Amino acid sequence: MIRRIAVLIVCALVMSGLGGCGRGAHSFAVQAVAAGVPSLAPFFDEKQGLGQDAAVRSMPVRGSLQQGDTPGLYGGTKKPTVCDVAKLKRFLTDPANRPKAVAWSGVLGIATDQIPGYLDRLTPVLLRHDTLVQNHDYKEGKATPYNSLLQAGIAILVDEQGEPAAKCSCGNPLRPFKGDASRISVKFADGNKKWNGYRASSVVAVRPAPRRMEGLALVDVDDPDTGITRPVGTTGKHDTTFDTRQQHAVPDLAGMTFGAARRQLVSGGLAVGYGGSALPADDAQVTASDPPAGTELRFGEYVMVSVAGGTSGGAASTPPGPTPSGPTLAPPTSTAPPSTSAPAPPTSSSPPSSPPPSSPTSEPPSDPPPSSGSPTTGSPSVVSHSPSTSAPVTSSAPLTSAPVTTSSAPVTAGASVTTGTPTTTVSATTTET
């Protein structure tokens, strides 16, 4: 009897605080972080100009969980760098700041002596979506975690799998949001007022790309008709550009597994949309796409897929294949004629040797200076683009088509998302970028 009374009391408290005692009633408290608003407990003094946010209109998403290689997920700019990685490195390696360095590296799962090499593999981007993360303040000598919603336009550093790693303006480390993106309760406080365009139904949480990327294909936030190819670990000096207006035909996906269909869409510069709050299983069979095969879309537009069945636990569960001897360039999928303004650059002769940023074991050498090569013609979203073959952007450089997708060795750890039922039905709609 005493136990029953205790259970009833606990249930009453849960119901009053969370709106119910049944499974699935829990909501995840999330603190809003608006662009340009200083952190109350930063790792780095924001007055020192470590990073700079931008004014960006949040773009809608089709599926609250998106992987880090999703075309158009992140933005960039041709203006001076939005994140001073060298300054952050000097700060965290200064013996006077060792307590902060210990706390910062502990969040990322690395040792303090691995901080320089880890930072060398991060890439600055601008959020194009209101994005859920696990943020960390620096309080009483420790990193204090809390869930937060970062407004579109905030500058962050992402790792080789496209996961947020640090907020540029304050240096606070970031980790993946661990809750359910469809059940959040956002608190707007401490100067972070609700921004125009905010919609609880259109936020995104980023999961790691299935493979470590060698480059990111970004959308210029100041000129959405322009795409920016940015090699991983660079801050903008080696950027090249492409035309996001170029049309890409939706491939015939019917009969493919979701994992294979996603890879084909991403390699063609198209984003993958789905219904529900969980990614479909990799081995779920695609039954239809909307728009249908043959429809032409511009870079980063969503293709909604319908799937059936599936037993594996997430879109990053594809078994690893053999390590390639070098990047493999996929053929262009666009129906537009290829650019003839410049030849494709030579590919690297060896795959990247750096480990996943979540558990690095060694520090890679610094990027070599780029050659005078031109961007490759193709149509991907994630680019195999070594700094040794990229070219700096100049004001007179013509726009080319989007670069070709390649990835380095597959990564299977830490990216599984469970669908919860053996059958997943995915809604079918389309959207614009």
PyMOL commands that set and color helices and strands:
alter all, ss='L'
color gray80, all
select helices_A, chain A and resi 2-18+46-48+85-93+95-108+112-120+258-267+387-389
alter helices_A, ss='H'
color red, helices_A
select strands_A, chain A and resi 28-33+65-67+74-76+123-127+131-139+142-150+155-158+164-167+175-176+184-187+204-207+211-213+215-220+226-231+240-243+247-249+271-273+285-290+296-298+302-308+407-410
alter strands_A, ss='S'
color yellow, strands_A
deselect
rebuild
show_as cartoon
